[in-house]
């Protein structure tokens, strides 16, 4: 049976359009009905097949009997003083994740999660303190976008998506890419790849696989240090995939005309924010079509680092710019509701085998 998921019924949310066409055909329905169903789910936000009024009654009855349509539920919604909104979402098994809406960035941006927790254990990130509970399904990833677009009345509005919420997208490769195909579908929300940015610490086998994808999101590499010694202390996976390997993979990565790879660099006071670190970073990125996004640490209880002084941030950025590196300093959004970069965490969830035995690919 095509695309069987948990339970006895297929989940419409987990099917891309080709998968839905195949599932309908297996049951004796025309393949073109998948286009209509996609429009109802993604453009109109319908969660009940009975509301799909341009479908024949027999098809609606079949959908109700043989399919389900799971949608993350909103458990809490917080609004920052700067307009950023954080959504606590409950999944079908009771697990919870967070997604964030960042307005005027300059476009509207949805920051979504790809896992419940994260196995990467970056030293400055609260999500890493959770460990990995489980991967999200494609339907749960795309479902966050459906929910935010509906709640914010933005289904007909252009917006960006950043895969920078909870989890490492390339650690959940297949479901993440399937979700992007669902979101890009012309009969759904039609979010083009140029409006999607995938952020990764650099899982090399998956990064090289991404380079061959027909659907190519923008790429952001979480670097955070210019040497293996420093990066290994901050990003444990660096002990397996070192900086030189990651940079070489980036040099080979196919880029659109005028495209650049973003290197994210969280600045930690007294750790990786020295003038020498800036000079080494500029040398490391020489010849790479790139830009550096500096992120002064969003400090929080449980993170053993401090935010650098503004003067140190300015000096670091100036040194990069003087050496020809395109650089920006990210303005922290949603810090007062713990919605900023590195601050997403859902506490009190039952530990799963994945948290205890998570294996990094």
C-alpha positions as CSV (number, residue, x, y, z in Angstrom):
1,X,0.0,0.0,0.0
2,X,1.4,3.4,-1.0
3,X,2.7,5.5,1.9
4,X,1.3,3.7,4.9
5,X,1.9,5.5,8.1
6,X,1.1,5.0,11.8
7,X,-2.4,3.6,12.3
8,X,-4.7,1.9,9.8
9,X,-5.4,5.0,7.6
10,X,-3.1,7.0,5.4
11,X,-2.5,10.5,6.5
12,X,-3.2,13.0,3.8
13,X,-0.8,15.4,5.4
14,X,2.1,13.0,4.9
15,X,1.5,12.6,1.1
16,X,3.1,14.7,-1.6
17,X,0.9,15.1,-4.6
18,X,2.4,12.2,-6.5
19,X,1.9,9.9,-3.5
20,X,-1.7,11.1,-3.2
21,X,-2.3,10.5,-6.9
22,X,-1.1,6.9,-6.5
23,X,-3.1,6.3,-3.4
24,X,-6.3,7.6,-5.1
25,X,-5.6,5.5,-8.2
26,X,-5.2,2.4,-6.0
27,X,-8.7,3.0,-4.7
28,X,-10.3,3.6,-8.1
29,X,-10.4,7.4,-8.0
30,X,-9.0,9.7,-10.8
31,X,-5.5,11.0,-10.2
32,X,-6.5,14.6,-10.9
33,X,-8.6,14.7,-7.7
34,X,-5.3,15.0,-5.8
35,X,-5.0,18.5,-7.2
36,X,-8.3,19.5,-5.8
37,X,-7.5,17.9,-2.4
38,X,-4.2,19.8,-2.2
39,X,-6.0,23.0,-2.9
40,X,-8.5,22.4,-0.1
41,X,-5.8,21.4,2.4
42,X,-3.1,24.0,1.7
43,X,-4.8,27.0,0.0
44,X,-8.1,26.9,2.0
45,X,-6.9,25.3,5.2
46,X,-9.6,22.7,5.4
47,X,-9.0,19.9,7.9
48,X,-12.3,18.0,7.4
49,X,-12.8,16.2,4.1
50,X,-16.5,16.8,4.3
51,X,-15.8,20.4,3.6
52,X,-14.2,19.6,0.2
53,X,-17.5,20.4,-1.5
54,X,-16.3,20.1,-5.2
55,X,-15.4,16.4,-4.6
56,X,-18.0,13.7,-5.4
57,X,-19.9,12.4,-2.4
58,X,-18.4,8.9,-3.0
59,X,-14.9,10.2,-2.9
60,X,-15.5,12.2,0.3
61,X,-16.9,9.1,1.9
62,X,-13.8,7.1,0.8
63,X,-11.5,9.8,2.1
64,X,-13.2,9.8,5.5
65,X,-13.1,6.1,5.8
66,X,-9.6,5.4,4.4
67,X,-7.6,8.5,5.2
68,X,-7.0,10.9,8.0
69,X,-5.7,14.5,8.0
70,X,-3.5,15.2,11.0
71,X,-2.9,18.9,11.9
72,X,-0.7,20.1,14.7
73,X,-2.8,21.7,17.5
74,X,-1.9,25.1,19.1
75,X,-1.2,24.6,22.8
76,X,0.1,28.1,23.4
77,X,0.9,31.3,21.4
78,X,3.1,34.1,22.7
79,X,3.8,37.5,21.2
80,X,7.0,39.4,21.7
81,X,7.3,43.1,22.1
82,X,8.9,43.2,18.7
83,X,6.0,41.4,17.0
84,X,7.6,38.0,16.8
85,X,5.2,35.2,17.7
86,X,6.0,31.7,19.1
87,X,3.7,28.8,18.7
88,X,3.8,25.8,21.0
89,X,2.3,23.0,18.8
90,X,1.0,19.6,20.0
91,X,1.5,16.6,17.6
92,X,-0.7,13.5,17.3
93,X,1.2,11.5,19.8
94,X,1.2,14.3,22.4
95,X,4.8,15.4,21.7
96,X,5.3,19.2,21.4
97,X,7.4,21.4,19.2
98,X,7.8,25.1,18.6
99,X,7.5,27.3,15.5
100,X,8.1,31.0,15.2
101,X,6.7,33.8,13.0
102,X,9.1,36.6,12.4
103,X,7.5,39.6,10.8
104,X,9.2,42.3,8.6
105,X,12.5,40.5,8.1
106,X,12.1,42.2,5.4
107,X,9.7,39.5,4.2
108,X,7.5,37.6,6.6
109,X,9.3,34.4,7.8
110,X,8.1,31.2,9.3
111,X,10.8,29.3,11.4
112,X,9.8,25.7,11.6
113,X,11.1,22.6,13.3
114,X,12.2,19.3,11.8
115,X,12.6,17.1,14.9
116,X,11.3,16.9,18.4
117,X,14.5,18.0,20.1
118,X,17.9,17.6,18.5
119,X,20.8,15.1,18.6
120,X,23.6,17.6,17.7
121,X,24.1,18.9,21.2
122,X,25.6,22.3,20.3
123,X,27.0,23.8,23.5
124,X,25.2,27.2,23.1
125,X,21.7,25.9,22.0
126,X,18.9,25.1,24.4
127,X,17.2,22.7,21.9
128,X,20.3,20.6,22.1
129,X,19.7,20.2,25.8
130,X,16.6,18.2,25.0
131,X,18.3,15.4,23.2
132,X,16.4,13.8,20.3
133,X,13.0,12.4,20.9
134,X,12.0,11.6,17.4
135,X,12.0,12.9,13.8
136,X,9.0,14.8,12.5
137,X,7.1,13.4,9.5
138,X,6.8,15.4,6.4
139,X,3.2,16.1,7.3
140,X,4.2,17.5,10.7
141,X,6.9,19.7,9.1
142,X,4.6,21.1,6.4
143,X,1.7,21.1,9.0
144,X,3.5,23.9,11.0
145,X,3.4,26.1,7.9
146,X,-0.3,25.2,7.3
147,X,-1.1,26.2,10.9
148,X,0.9,29.4,10.9
149,X,-0.4,30.5,7.5
150,X,-3.9,29.9,8.7
151,X,-3.6,31.5,12.1
152,X,-1.9,34.6,10.6
153,X,-4.2,34.8,7.6
154,X,-1.3,34.5,5.2
155,X,-2.3,31.7,2.9
156,X,-2.5,34.2,0.0
157,X,0.6,36.2,1.2
158,X,4.2,35.5,0.1
159,X,6.4,34.4,3.0
160,X,9.8,32.8,3.6
161,X,10.5,29.5,5.5
162,X,13.6,28.9,7.5
163,X,14.3,25.3,8.7
164,X,16.0,26.7,11.8
165,X,13.6,25.6,14.5
166,X,14.1,22.6,16.7
167,X,16.2,19.8,15.1
168,X,18.8,19.3,12.4
169,X,17.0,19.1,9.0
170,X,19.6,16.9,7.4
171,X,19.4,14.4,10.3
172,X,15.8,13.9,9.1
173,X,16.6,14.2,5.4
174,X,13.9,12.2,3.6
175,X,11.0,13.7,5.6
176,X,12.4,17.2,5.4
177,X,12.8,17.1,1.6
178,X,9.3,15.5,1.2
179,X,7.9,18.4,3.2
180,X,9.6,20.9,0.9
181,X,8.1,19.2,-2.1
182,X,4.7,19.4,-0.5
183,X,5.1,23.1,0.3
184,X,6.4,23.9,-3.2
185,X,3.6,22.2,-5.0
186,X,1.8,24.6,-7.4
187,X,-1.6,23.3,-6.2
188,X,-0.8,23.9,-2.6
189,X,1.0,26.8,-0.9
190,X,3.4,27.0,-3.8
191,X,6.4,28.2,-1.8
192,X,9.3,28.2,-4.2
193,X,12.8,26.9,-3.1
194,X,14.3,30.4,-3.3
195,X,12.0,31.3,-0.4
196,X,13.3,28.4,1.8
197,X,16.5,28.3,3.7
198,X,17.8,25.0,5.2
199,X,20.2,25.4,8.1
200,X,22.6,22.6,9.0
201,X,25.7,21.9,11.1
202,X,27.1,20.1,8.1
203,X,26.3,16.4,8.0
204,X,28.4,15.6,5.0
205,X,26.8,12.6,3.4
206,X,23.4,14.4,3.6
207,X,24.9,17.7,2.4
208,X,26.4,16.0,-0.6
209,X,23.0,14.3,-1.3
210,X,21.3,17.7,-1.0
211,X,23.6,19.0,-3.8
212,X,22.0,16.6,-6.2
213,X,18.3,17.5,-5.3
214,X,16.1,18.9,-8.1
215,X,14.4,21.0,-5.5
216,X,17.2,23.2,-4.0
217,X,16.6,25.4,-1.0
218,X,19.0,28.1,0.1
219,X,21.8,26.7,2.3
220,X,23.0,28.0,5.6
221,X,25.9,26.3,7.4
222,X,26.1,26.7,11.2
223,X,29.9,27.2,11.5
224,X,30.5,29.1,14.8
225,X,34.3,28.8,14.8
226,X,37.2,29.1,12.3
227,X,39.2,26.1,13.6
228,X,38.5,22.5,14.4
229,X,39.7,22.8,17.9
230,X,37.2,25.5,18.8
231,X,34.4,24.2,16.7
232,X,34.8,20.7,18.2
233,X,34.1,22.2,21.6
234,X,31.0,24.0,20.5
235,X,29.6,21.6,17.8
236,X,30.3,17.9,18.7
237,X,29.6,16.6,15.2
238,X,32.7,18.5,14.1
239,X,34.8,15.7,15.5
240,X,33.3,13.5,12.7
241,X,33.0,16.0,9.9
242,X,35.7,18.7,10.2
243,X,35.8,22.2,8.9
244,X,38.0,21.6,5.9
245,X,35.6,18.8,4.7
246,X,32.6,21.1,5.1
247,X,34.1,24.0,3.3
248,X,35.2,21.8,0.4
249,X,31.7,20.4,0.1
250,X,30.4,24.0,0.0
251,X,32.8,24.9,-2.8
252,X,31.3,22.1,-4.8
253,X,27.7,22.9,-3.9
254,X,25.7,24.1,-7.0
255,X,24.6,27.7,-6.7
256,X,22.1,29.7,-8.5
257,X,23.3,32.8,-10.3
258,X,24.1,35.5,-7.7
259,X,23.5,32.9,-5.0
260,X,25.6,32.5,-1.9
261,X,25.9,30.1,1.0
262,X,25.2,31.6,4.4
263,X,27.6,30.8,7.2
264,X,26.0,31.3,10.6
265,X,28.3,32.3,13.3
266,X,27.1,32.6,16.9
267,X,29.4,35.0,18.8
268,X,30.3,34.0,22.3
269,X,32.1,36.4,24.5
270,X,35.7,35.4,25.0
271,X,35.3,32.1,23.1
272,X,35.1,32.8,19.3
273,X,34.8,36.6,19.0
274,X,38.5,37.7,18.9
275,X,40.0,39.7,16.1
276,X,42.2,36.7,15.3
277,X,39.0,34.5,15.0
278,X,37.7,37.0,12.5
279,X,40.9,37.0,10.5
280,X,40.9,33.2,10.4
281,X,37.3,33.1,9.4
282,X,37.9,35.4,6.5
283,X,40.8,33.3,5.3
284,X,38.8,30.1,5.6
285,X,36.0,31.5,3.4
286,X,38.3,33.0,0.7
287,X,37.0,32.0,-2.7
288,X,33.7,30.6,-1.4
289,X,30.5,32.4,-2.7
290,X,29.3,33.2,0.8
291,X,28.0,35.6,3.3
292,X,28.5,35.5,7.0
293,X,25.5,36.0,9.4
294,X,26.9,37.0,12.8
295,X,24.5,36.1,15.7
296,X,25.4,37.6,19.0
297,X,24.5,34.9,21.6
298,X,20.9,34.9,22.9
299,X,21.9,34.1,26.5
300,X,19.6,32.0,28.6
301,X,19.7,29.9,31.7
302,X,21.4,26.7,31.0
303,X,23.8,28.1,28.4
304,X,27.3,28.6,29.9
305,X,28.3,31.5,27.7
306,X,27.7,35.2,27.5
307,X,26.8,37.6,24.8
308,X,29.7,39.7,23.5
309,X,29.8,43.5,23.9
310,X,28.5,45.5,21.0
311,X,32.0,46.8,20.4
312,X,33.3,43.3,20.0
313,X,30.5,42.4,17.5
314,X,31.2,45.6,15.5
315,X,34.9,44.9,15.4
316,X,34.5,41.3,14.3
317,X,32.1,42.4,11.5
318,X,34.5,45.2,10.4
319,X,37.5,42.8,10.1
320,X,35.5,40.5,7.9
321,X,34.2,43.3,5.7
322,X,37.7,44.8,5.3
323,X,38.8,41.4,3.9
324,X,36.0,41.3,1.3
325,X,33.6,39.1,3.2
326,X,29.9,40.0,2.9
327,X,28.7,40.2,6.5
328,X,25.5,41.0,8.4
329,X,24.7,41.0,12.1
330,X,21.4,39.4,12.9
331,X,19.0,41.4,15.1
332,X,17.7,39.2,17.8
333,X,13.9,38.8,17.6
334,X,11.6,37.4,20.2
335,X,14.2,37.2,23.0
336,X,11.6,38.2,25.7
337,X,9.5,35.1,24.8
338,X,12.5,32.8,24.3
339,X,11.8,32.6,20.6
340,X,15.2,33.7,19.4
341,X,17.9,31.6,17.7
342,X,19.0,28.8,20.0
343,X,16.3,29.4,22.6
344,X,13.6,26.9,21.4
345,X,13.1,24.2,24.0
346,X,10.1,22.1,25.1
347,X,10.6,21.0,28.7
348,X,9.2,18.2,30.7
349,X,8.6,15.7,27.9
350,X,9.1,12.0,28.6
351,X,12.5,10.7,27.5
352,X,12.3,8.4,24.5
353,X,14.8,5.7,23.3
354,X,15.8,8.2,20.6
355,X,17.1,10.6,23.3
356,X,19.1,7.9,25.0
357,X,20.4,6.1,21.9
358,X,20.4,8.8,19.2
359,X,23.0,8.0,16.6
360,X,24.4,10.8,14.5
361,X,24.7,10.0,10.9
